[in-house]
Amino acid sequence: MRLRPVEKHLAYAAAMIAVGVAAGLFGIVFRSGLSLGFRAFFGAPDVLAAFERTPLPWRILAPTLGGALAAALGVVASRRAGGHGVAQILEAVVLGRGVISLRTALWKAAASFAAIVSGGSIGREGPLLQVGAAAGSNLAELAGLSPRRVRALVAAGTAAGFASAYNTPIAAVLFVVEIITGVVSLEVVLPIVVATAISTWMTRAALGPGPLYGPRAFALLTGRELLTYAVLGVLTGAVASSFMGALAGGARAFARLRAPAWVRGALGGLVVGLVATRLPQVAGNGYEVIQLMLDGRLGVAMLALLLVAKLVATTASVSSGSPGGVFTPSLFLGAATGGLVGAAVAAVMPAHGLAGGYVLVGMAGAIAATTHAPIMASVLGFELAGDYGVVLPLFIATVLATLVARRLRGDSIYTAELRRRGIPWERNLEQRIASVVRARDILEMDPLTVDRDAPVDAALDLLARARARVVFVTGGPSVAAIDLHLAAELWSAAARGGAAPAPSCGAVAAAVPAARLDDSLLELSEKLFEVDWGEVPVVDGATPARVVGVVSRRTLLATFDRELLQRDRLYTRVAWHEGQTEIADYLELPRGHRVEIVAAPATAVGSPPDVAGLRARDGINLLAVRHGTRADRDTWLDPAASPDAVRAGDRWMVIGTTAAIERLGARRRL
């Protein structure tokens, strides 16, 4: 669908508002639903009160059953069950086209609800962020916006979901800018701010204004106290790094279990239940216990126990397949660390600081260490307290915590998950995108090759017949090449009656840089720079001398056009599933054509898609149809095989010239 400029702006503005409303409304419903769930199942207002008054057998059974149900729902939701969700948003916003399934996000939200309401040690922010992001993706698609604006609205939905979880609008904006998008521009910030403001207003109107943990007043009594906050920053960086290591180890351990997902989920819940028999404070995301820490109502021994117990419980819940957030559990670990440091400071220097201030700064330090976003973490700490007096300690602790975590772990908690899934994550946006596509994705098959023992005349004849610029010589320890320059020298020598050409291709061929199947666009670009003929051979890793295909400079430029500029004018990416494996390929489009998803034209509503007529009359090839009013609206259907009539709100995947797609968009408005 192609909209007029005014229509585009109106659709974009309406989508911004709708994303904020959707994320705020879901946040209110989800948080209120948890309170109702605790009252319905336990007769208590929150998870801490529920587990403190619940008999020991039920403390074990509830998380076990909830973990099994959550893991099972996670499998229904996605082929990649489990995880904390932000990595998928990162992948969609930065590396994809912002496509996030709302149905999958809602199923994962249901799984998170089951885990949290039964005492699972995960945060509620995960489903709020995912549903907000999915709302942005789907609303942008319904409005027919460009891929760039789709990604901006996904980012806006993520920020709005964050704000509905923590009531911290500024930190929500920084969370997305510093972690999700990695860039600051008006095109990105504007929808984020609008959606976040609306979501925050709705959340405060429904659930109450003010900081999440209540207003706090902390004071920095002396400049020397900054040294203790610096120590706290280093310690929270170490604790957060241990937490990330535990999550990675737990994921590997549960992955080795040859058991159904629900069994793994039950085992994770069982671990939580066993810990909760002695320490009910580990159940849930930890909101109520953090309140106690901020108030200074927990002793040193209890803080130390909870630090270890919460790490174990959260690792068991997340690693066993319960979809949910790790943001609030990270706050818990940082709060416990801060409480311990505050108690030590109070014992050594009674006149220095308040324990609650160390708890708050520890929370921000842990978030900075796990996310590698110190600015966002500092602002979050300020917004959680509502007190400006703690800003300087926040900056010092979060920066040091981030430096320590980077030194110990390298990746943040989100990028580490991406790397475990085989997705590289570089420092800037262009490198991230260029690192995802590999040589195997853009391989051109059937390269021109000759054996090293073949006579040179065979290579020269092949170059002439194929009108090619290079032929690759195989059969030796590495790949070599005979290009047009070398061929011209040989032909010239033969024409002058000079020495006869060398008896074999291997004797005259020049060494050539070869690529591997897993080389990224950046590595391919460097190797193409070294050759004059515009293509490099791609070899099999097991047999370095065997050429399996080539990557040309033309293909590389087309892929950069598609991935970096997101234009789909030279190449388009096609993905399909074989079992549980996603297969993708890059296809060259006919000149002047593009692939686009459009709204079904009004003139087609009521009848089956006229596939042949569209092709003959309009020059449009209809590839797939998706119904907008069915439960399976995320499923693309074969238009030729589906007898269903076209409905208002249906989406068509088409290929055609720009002019033909423009005409189809005009017919939609009739």
LINRA-V530230 format. One line per field, one symbol per residue. phi: phi as a letter, one per 40 degrees, with the letter a starting at -180 (. if undefined). A space follows every 10 residues. Layout:
BEGIN
phi: ???
END
This chain:
BEGIN
phi: .bccdccccc cccccdcccc ccccccdccc cccccccccc cbgbcacccc ccbcdddccc cccccccccc cccccccacb cggbgccccd ccccbbbgcb cccccccccc ccdccccchd cbcccdcccc cccccccccc cccgccdccc cccccccccc cccccbfbcc ccccdcccbc cgbbaccccd cccccccccc dcccccbhcg cdbgcbbbbc cbcccccccc cccccccccc cccccccccc ccccccccad dccccccccc dccccccbbc cccgcgdccc dccccgbbcc ccccccdccc ccccdccccc hccicbccdc dccccccccc ccccccccbd cbgbdccccc cccccccccc bfbccdcccd dccccgbccc ccdccccccc ccccccccbg cccccccccc cgbcbccbcc cccccccbdc cbcbcfccbb cccccddccc ccccccfcba bcbbhbcacb abbccccccc ccccccgccc ddcbcccbcc cbcbcbcccc dccccccccc bccgabcbbc ccbdcccbib bccccccccd cccccfbfbb bbcbbabbgb bcbbabbccd dgbababbcc ccccchbcdc cccccccbgb bccabbccbb ccccbcbccc ccccccbcgc bbcbbacdcc cccccccccc
END
